Amino acid sequence: MTGLIGASDAETVRIWRWVFPNAANRSAAARNVIGTDSRLQLFDDLDAPALLAIAWEPCPEAPHVHNAELAWSTDAQRIASWRAERSEAPGCLVVVRQPLKAPDPAAQRDWVSTVLRALDGDATPPEGLLTANFFAGRDGASVYNLAEWTSAEAHRTALTIGRHGPHGSIGSSDLWRAAREHPAITAEHEVRRYARHGALVSA
């Protein structure tokens, strides 16, 4: 199976998310970024005029992007990875950005362990989830999950299972409840669906 994200076994990653006034500005910015740094992978937000850039190789400076607001960026270290038994082609990258109530490297790892227990212990794993790649922000304040799904629709459907908070939850078991109610994390978190820039995928 060919993944959406390159260097998926890399130990470090840098990520940027920009928001644009419209899709045309996003496309123009993407052409400029692609032309100036081939080390970056670009992804279009499927639900908003936003662009995600991922750098697996050393990238000392943030890409210069016009007509955009930098929503957030991170320099992060891999904590853990998970892979489903089935092998299908991914069509959607889902990025979860989970802030902590206070910077705490131990809590970053503990929350990821809680999520992994839910993934491994769920009798009916979420249909469509292929991989989950967890990274801890070096500032200790957030955890990032770069998850590959078969499609955006599969992810939307999975979120209706647990119905926990504004984003829903991909599981309804006690293990998933423990993950969403972990004492170290904030209730607010970001869930975004992306397609590889320029790719035609099932949304």
C-alpha positions in Angstrom: 0.0 0.0 0.0 1.3 3.4 -1.0 0.8 6.0 1.8 -0.3 9.6 1.5 2.5 10.8 3.7 6.1 10.3 2.6 8.9 9.2 5.1 6.2 7.8 7.3 8.9 6.2 9.5 10.7 9.5 10.0 11.3 10.4 13.7 10.7 14.2 13.3 8.4 16.4 11.3 7.6 20.0 10.8 4.1 21.1 9.8 2.5 24.4 8.9 -1.2 25.2 8.3 -2.2 28.3 6.4 -5.8 29.7 5.9 -6.6 31.7 2.7 -9.4 34.0 1.7 -10.4 31.6 -1.1 -9.3 28.5 -3.0 -7.7 30.5 -5.8 -5.3 32.2 -3.4 -4.5 28.7 -2.0 -3.7 27.3 -5.4 -1.5 30.2 -6.3 0.4 29.9 -3.0 0.8 26.2 -3.4 2.4 26.7 -6.8 4.9 29.1 -5.3 5.7 26.8 -2.4 6.2 23.7 -4.7 8.5 25.7 -6.9 10.7 26.9 -4.1 11.1 23.8 -1.9 10.7 20.2 -3.2 11.1 18.8 0.3 7.5 19.8 1.3 4.4 17.7 0.9 1.3 19.9 0.4 -2.3 19.0 1.2 -5.5 20.8 0.5 -8.1 21.1 3.3 -11.3 19.4 2.0 -13.6 21.6 4.1 -11.9 25.1 4.0 -9.5 27.2 1.9 -6.5 26.1 3.8 -3.2 24.4 3.0 -1.0 22.0 5.0 2.7 21.6 4.4 4.7 18.7 5.9 8.5 18.6 5.9 10.2 15.3 6.8 13.7 16.5 6.0 15.5 19.4 7.7 13.7 22.6 6.8 15.2 25.5 8.7 12.8 28.2 7.6 9.1 28.4 7.2 7.9 28.6 3.6 7.0 32.1 2.5 3.3 32.2 1.7 1.4 35.1 0.4 -2.2 36.2 1.2 -2.6 33.7 4.1 -2.8 33.5 7.8 -0.5 31.0 9.5 -3.0 29.2 11.7 -0.3 27.1 13.5 3.0 25.4 13.0 4.9 22.7 14.9 8.2 21.0 15.2 7.4 17.5 16.5 8.9 14.2 17.5 7.3 10.8 16.7 5.9 9.0 19.8 4.2 6.0 18.2 2.5 4.6 15.2 -0.4 2.2 14.5 -1.4 0.3 11.4 -4.6 -1.5 10.6 -4.5 -5.2 9.5 -6.2 -4.4 6.2 -4.3 -3.0 3.3 -6.1 -0.4 1.1 -5.1 2.7 -0.7 -5.5 5.9 1.5 -7.5 8.7 0.0 -7.6 11.2 2.9 -5.2 12.5 5.5 -6.9 13.4 8.8 -4.8 15.6 11.1 -5.8 15.8 14.8 -4.2 18.5 16.8 -4.8 17.9 20.5 -3.6 20.6 22.9 -2.8 19.8 26.6 -3.9 21.9 29.5 -0.3 22.6 30.3 3.0 21.6 28.6 3.9 18.1 29.9 6.0 15.6 27.8 4.9 12.7 30.1 1.2 13.6 29.5 1.8 13.7 25.8 3.0 10.1 25.8 0.3 9.0 28.3 -2.5 10.3 26.2 -1.1 8.6 23.1 -0.9 5.3 25.0 -4.5 5.7 26.0 -5.5 6.2 22.3 -3.5 3.2 21.3 -5.2 1.0 23.9 -8.5 2.1 22.4 -7.4 1.3 18.9 -6.1 -2.1 19.9 -8.9 -3.0 22.3 -11.9 -1.9 20.2 -13.9 -5.0 19.1 -15.0 -3.1 16.0 -12.2 -0.8 14.8 -13.3 2.3 12.9 -13.9 1.3 9.2 -11.6 3.1 6.9 -8.8 4.0 9.3 -5.5 2.6 7.9 -2.7 4.3 9.9 -2.2 6.6 12.8 1.1 8.5 13.3 1.5 10.3 16.6 3.9 13.2 17.2 4.6 15.2 20.3 5.2 18.9 19.8 8.6 19.8 21.1 7.1 22.6 23.2 5.2 19.8 25.2 1.9 21.6 24.7 0.2 19.5 21.9 0.0 16.1 20.3 -0.5 15.6 16.6 -2.0 12.5 14.9 -1.5 12.2 11.1 -3.9 9.5 10.2 -4.5 7.9 6.8 -8.1 7.0 5.9 -9.6 5.4 2.9 -11.7 8.5 2.2 -13.0 11.6 3.9 -16.5 10.1 3.9 -15.3 7.1 5.8 -13.9 9.4 8.5 -17.1 11.5 8.7 -19.1 8.3 9.1 -16.7 7.0 11.8 -17.1 10.2 13.8 -20.8 9.5 14.3 -20.0 6.3 16.4 -19.1 8.0 19.7 -20.7 11.4 19.4 -18.3 12.9 22.0 -18.0 16.7 21.8 -18.2 18.9 18.7 -16.2 16.6 16.5 -17.7 13.3 17.6 -15.6 10.2 18.3 -14.5 7.2 16.2 -15.3 4.8 19.1 -18.0 4.5 21.8 -16.3 2.0 24.2 -15.0 2.8 27.7 -11.5 2.9 26.2 -12.4 5.6 23.8 -14.2 7.5 26.5 -11.0 7.4 28.5 -9.1 8.8 25.6 -11.5 11.7 25.1 -11.8 12.4 28.9 -8.0 12.1 29.7 -7.3 14.6 32.5 -4.3 16.2 30.7 -6.0 17.2 27.4 -8.3 20.2 26.6 -11.8 19.6 25.4 -11.0 21.8 22.4 -9.1 20.1 19.7 -8.8 20.4 15.9 -9.8 17.7 13.4 -9.1 18.5 9.7 -9.4 16.4 6.5 -6.9 16.8 3.7 -6.2 15.5 0.2 -2.8 15.6 -1.5 -2.6 18.9 -3.3 -3.8 18.5 -6.8 -5.2 15.0 -6.3 -8.7 14.0 -7.1 -10.0 11.9 -4.2 -13.2 10.7 -2.9 -14.5 13.2 -0.4 
